[in-house]
């Protein structure tokens, strides 16, 4: 992906990025600021057309945004003038689903994301974590093949973030959806990624790939117990050191 600059010249944001994603896989992508994580996700979403190469889903080229690829942003991006139910029901309404079917679907999703009893609440009455639950439910209401998450938990406090990490793993297990998650948190990338890609900048490329056991463990046990495991701690320190070296290179401080 190459971006032309207004005054001339260009910036090569991504180069030689190639990967395959299996159906039902949870992929986390990690890297220092400026390595092209969000650019890559926007290309997969169809918001950006790559300068060369292509993205395909179910053997069909991605040529623009589509309901088969749902997006969850760092901020909920909810419709402030609609209540919780109407926000979640928006996608089904656009598809022409009947009111009765839509109501049942919304009720089921509210139960799934732990917001039973909040259907008639206004968005501004909800906490940040609850708004992200609504955003997840709204995404699931469209029944996408792939869920794309761009720092969905980045604005939350530590306790709420941990609860939401558990919810994402629960939804992944129960729905079997394919998920790509962008994060700046090494702990989060390790915990949620069945597979983890570490990206490096200038231009953005895949630096290293890991296949990890922690997401499946966290489904079966307490998240905090997983974080105490020796292999989790060892992997975290390895990747933290890797990211730190990249950051030093970017800042020009590496000797």
C-alpha positions as CSV (number, residue, x, y, z in Angstrom):
1,X,0.0,0.0,0.0
2,X,1.5,3.3,-1.2
3,X,0.1,6.7,-0.2
4,X,0.8,9.7,-2.3
5,X,1.7,12.9,-0.4
6,X,0.1,16.3,-1.2
7,X,3.5,18.0,-1.8
8,X,4.9,15.2,-3.9
9,X,6.5,11.9,-3.0
10,X,4.9,9.0,-1.4
11,X,4.9,6.8,1.7
12,X,5.1,3.0,1.4
13,X,2.8,1.9,4.2
14,X,2.8,-1.9,3.5
15,X,5.0,-4.1,1.4
16,X,4.9,-7.8,0.7
17,X,2.2,-8.6,3.3
18,X,0.7,-12.0,2.5
19,X,-1.3,-14.3,4.7
20,X,-4.1,-16.9,4.7
21,X,-6.8,-16.9,7.3
22,X,-8.7,-20.1,8.1
23,X,-12.4,-20.2,8.7
24,X,-13.1,-19.8,12.5
25,X,-9.6,-18.6,13.3
26,X,-8.9,-15.8,15.8
27,X,-5.9,-13.8,14.5
28,X,-4.3,-11.0,16.5
29,X,-2.0,-8.4,14.9
30,X,0.5,-6.5,17.0
31,X,3.2,-3.9,16.3
32,X,4.6,-0.5,17.1
33,X,2.7,2.7,16.0
34,X,3.1,3.3,12.3
35,X,3.7,-0.3,11.2
36,X,0.5,-0.4,9.1
37,X,-1.8,-2.5,11.3
38,X,-4.9,-0.3,10.8
39,X,-4.1,0.2,7.1
40,X,-4.0,-3.6,6.7
41,X,-7.4,-4.0,8.5
42,X,-8.9,-1.2,6.4
43,X,-7.8,-3.0,3.2
44,X,-9.4,-6.2,4.4
45,X,-12.6,-4.3,5.3
46,X,-12.7,-2.8,1.8
47,X,-12.3,0.8,3.0
48,X,-9.0,1.1,1.1
49,X,-8.0,-0.4,-2.2
50,X,-4.5,-1.7,-2.1
51,X,-1.9,-0.2,-4.5
52,X,-1.1,-3.8,-5.7
53,X,-2.2,-7.2,-4.8
54,X,-5.7,-8.2,-3.6
55,X,-7.8,-9.5,-0.8
56,X,-10.3,-12.3,-1.3
57,X,-13.0,-13.8,0.9
58,X,-14.5,-17.2,0.0
59,X,-12.6,-17.0,-3.3
60,X,-14.2,-13.7,-4.2
61,X,-12.2,-10.4,-4.5
62,X,-12.9,-7.8,-1.9
63,X,-13.8,-4.6,-3.8
64,X,-15.4,-2.5,-1.1
65,X,-17.2,-2.6,2.2
66,X,-19.7,-5.5,2.7
67,X,-21.9,-6.9,5.4
68,X,-19.9,-10.2,5.2
69,X,-17.1,-8.3,6.9
70,X,-18.2,-6.6,10.1
71,X,-16.1,-3.9,11.8
72,X,-15.8,-3.0,15.5
73,X,-13.9,0.2,16.1
74,X,-12.0,1.5,19.2
75,X,-15.0,3.8,19.9
76,X,-18.4,2.1,19.5
77,X,-19.4,4.3,16.5
78,X,-23.0,3.9,17.6
79,X,-25.9,6.0,16.5
80,X,-26.4,8.4,19.4
81,X,-30.0,9.2,18.5
82,X,-31.1,5.5,18.7
83,X,-31.5,3.4,21.7
84,X,-29.7,0.1,22.2
85,X,-32.3,-2.0,20.5
86,X,-32.5,0.2,17.4
87,X,-28.7,0.3,17.1
88,X,-28.5,-3.5,17.1
89,X,-31.5,-3.8,14.8
90,X,-30.2,-1.4,12.2
91,X,-28.4,-3.9,10.0
92,X,-31.3,-6.5,10.0
93,X,-33.7,-3.6,9.1
94,X,-31.5,-2.7,6.1
95,X,-31.7,-6.4,5.0
96,X,-35.5,-6.3,5.2
97,X,-35.8,-8.7,8.1
98,X,-39.3,-8.6,9.6
99,X,-39.9,-6.7,12.9
100,X,-40.7,-9.9,14.8
101,X,-37.6,-11.7,13.6
102,X,-35.5,-8.6,14.3
103,X,-36.9,-8.3,17.8
104,X,-36.1,-12.0,18.6
105,X,-32.6,-11.6,17.1
106,X,-31.9,-8.5,19.2
107,X,-33.1,-10.1,22.4
108,X,-30.9,-13.1,21.8
109,X,-27.8,-10.9,21.1
110,X,-28.5,-8.8,24.2
111,X,-28.5,-12.0,26.2
112,X,-25.3,-13.1,24.5
113,X,-23.3,-9.9,25.3
114,X,-24.7,-9.5,28.8
115,X,-27.0,-6.6,28.2
116,X,-30.4,-8.1,29.0
117,X,-32.6,-5.4,30.3
118,X,-30.8,-2.6,28.5
119,X,-32.7,-2.7,25.2
120,X,-34.5,0.6,25.7
121,X,-31.5,2.6,27.2
122,X,-30.0,5.5,25.3
123,X,-26.4,5.0,24.2
124,X,-25.2,7.9,26.2
125,X,-26.5,6.3,29.4
126,X,-24.1,3.4,29.0
127,X,-20.5,3.0,30.2
128,X,-17.7,2.6,27.6
129,X,-17.6,-1.1,28.2
130,X,-21.4,-1.5,27.7
131,X,-21.2,0.6,24.5
132,X,-18.6,-1.8,23.1
133,X,-20.9,-4.7,24.0
134,X,-23.6,-3.0,21.9
135,X,-21.1,-2.5,19.1
136,X,-20.3,-6.3,19.2
137,X,-24.0,-7.2,19.2
138,X,-24.6,-4.8,16.3
139,X,-21.8,-6.4,14.3
140,X,-23.1,-10.0,15.1
141,X,-26.6,-8.9,14.0
142,X,-25.4,-8.8,10.4
143,X,-24.0,-12.3,10.7
144,X,-20.7,-11.5,9.0
145,X,-18.2,-14.2,7.8
146,X,-15.3,-12.2,9.3
147,X,-15.3,-9.8,12.3
148,X,-12.6,-7.1,12.1
149,X,-11.7,-5.4,15.4
150,X,-9.5,-2.2,15.5
151,X,-8.3,-1.7,19.0
152,X,-11.8,-2.4,20.3
153,X,-10.8,-2.4,24.0
154,X,-8.1,0.3,23.9
155,X,-10.2,3.0,25.6
156,X,-11.4,0.9,28.5
157,X,-10.1,0.7,32.0
158,X,-8.1,-2.4,33.0
159,X,-10.9,-4.3,34.8
160,X,-13.5,-3.6,32.1
161,X,-10.9,-4.5,29.4
162,X,-10.3,-7.9,31.1
163,X,-14.0,-8.6,31.2
164,X,-14.4,-7.7,27.5
165,X,-11.4,-10.0,26.6
166,X,-13.4,-12.8,28.2
167,X,-16.5,-11.8,26.2
168,X,-14.6,-11.8,22.9
169,X,-13.3,-15.3,23.6
170,X,-16.8,-16.5,24.6
171,X,-18.3,-15.1,21.4
172,X,-15.5,-16.6,19.3
173,X,-16.2,-20.0,20.8
174,X,-20.0,-19.8,20.6
175,X,-20.3,-18.3,17.1
176,X,-17.3,-19.9,15.4
177,X,-16.7,-16.5,13.6
178,X,-13.4,-15.7,12.0
179,X,-11.9,-12.7,13.9
180,X,-9.0,-10.4,13.1
181,X,-8.1,-8.2,16.1
182,X,-5.6,-5.2,16.1
183,X,-4.1,-4.3,19.4
184,X,-1.2,-2.4,20.9
185,X,-1.2,-4.6,24.0
186,X,1.2,-7.5,24.0
187,X,-0.8,-9.2,26.8
188,X,-4.0,-8.9,24.9
189,X,-2.5,-10.1,21.6
190,X,-1.1,-13.2,23.4
191,X,-4.3,-13.9,25.2
192,X,-6.8,-13.5,22.4
193,X,-4.8,-14.6,19.4
194,X,-5.0,-18.2,18.4
195,X,-2.4,-17.0,15.9
196,X,-0.4,-13.8,16.4
197,X,1.4,-11.7,13.7
198,X,4.0,-9.2,14.9
199,X,4.4,-6.4,12.3
200,X,7.4,-4.1,11.8
201,X,7.5,-0.7,10.1
202,X,9.2,1.1,7.2
203,X,7.4,-0.2,5.2
204,X,4.9,-2.3,7.2
205,X,5.5,-6.1,6.9
206,X,5.0,-9.3,8.9
207,X,8.1,-9.6,11.1
208,X,7.2,-12.8,13.0
209,X,4.3,-15.3,13.4
210,X,3.3,-17.3,16.4
211,X,0.8,-20.1,16.9
212,X,-0.4,-19.9,20.5
213,X,-2.3,-22.0,23.0
214,X,-3.5,-19.3,25.4
215,X,-6.9,-18.3,23.8
216,X,-8.1,-21.9,24.0
217,X,-6.8,-22.2,27.6
218,X,-8.5,-18.9,28.6
219,X,-11.8,-20.3,27.4
220,X,-11.5,-23.3,29.7
221,X,-10.1,-21.5,32.7
222,X,-9.7,-18.1,34.4
223,X,-8.0,-15.4,32.3
224,X,-5.7,-14.4,35.2
225,X,-4.6,-18.0,35.7
226,X,-3.5,-18.1,32.1
227,X,-1.5,-14.9,32.5
228,X,0.4,-16.5,35.4
229,X,1.6,-19.4,33.4
230,X,5.4,-19.6,32.8
231,X,5.1,-20.1,29.1
232,X,2.8,-17.1,28.8
233,X,5.2,-14.9,30.7
234,X,8.2,-16.0,28.7
235,X,6.4,-15.3,25.4
236,X,5.2,-11.9,26.6
237,X,8.8,-10.9,27.6
238,X,10.2,-12.1,24.2
239,X,7.6,-10.0,22.2
240,X,7.9,-7.0,24.5
241,X,11.7,-6.9,23.9
242,X,11.0,-7.3,20.1
243,X,8.6,-4.4,20.1
244,X,10.8,-2.3,22.3
245,X,13.7,-2.7,19.9
246,X,11.5,-1.6,17.0
247,X,10.4,1.5,18.9
248,X,14.0,2.4,19.6
249,X,14.8,2.1,15.9
250,X,11.8,4.3,15.0
251,X,12.9,7.0,17.6
252,X,16.5,6.8,16.4
253,X,17.8,6.0,19.9
254,X,19.2,2.5,19.3
255,X,23.0,2.4,19.7
